[in-house]
């Protein structure tokens, strides 16, 4: 199973158009609390969301 599939299963994400690369999990602090950020890529150009 790939990293992308593992993360998709972990966060119960159904959208196959979002991919995750190795090293996509970042540990950081948010509002003084330790947390983890998961960075993913959308594999197509969306026509409905503003950037």
N, C-alpha and C positions, 0 to 999 in steps of 0.2 A: 504494500500500500504506500502511496506517495505522501510526502509532507502535506501537500495540498489537500488530499483526501482526509488525512488525519485531523487537520485543523477544521475542515468542513464538518466532520463528524463530532468533534469536540464542542463546537459552538452551534451544532444543529443547523447548519446553513445548507439550504436546498439549491441555491443558484449555482449552476455549473459554470457560469461566465465569470466567476471570481476565482482567481488563482493565488496561491501563496507559495513563495519561494523559500528555500532554506535560509534561516537567519531572519525571518520576518517578525519574530517576536522580540519586542524591545522592553526591557525593564526600565522604568522611570518613576518619577514622582509626580503626582497630580494633586493639587490643593493640599500638599503636605503629606499625602498618603502614598505608600509604595503601590505600584500597579504594573500591569503588563499591557502593552499595546500590540495588536496584531495588524500588520500592514499587508494589504492584498491589492491585486491589480484586476481591474475590469478588462475583460478581453475584447470588448467592442466599444465603439463610440456611442454613448447614450444620447438620445435626442430629446429626452424629457427632463433631465436634471440640469440646473444651472451650475456653473463652476464658480 
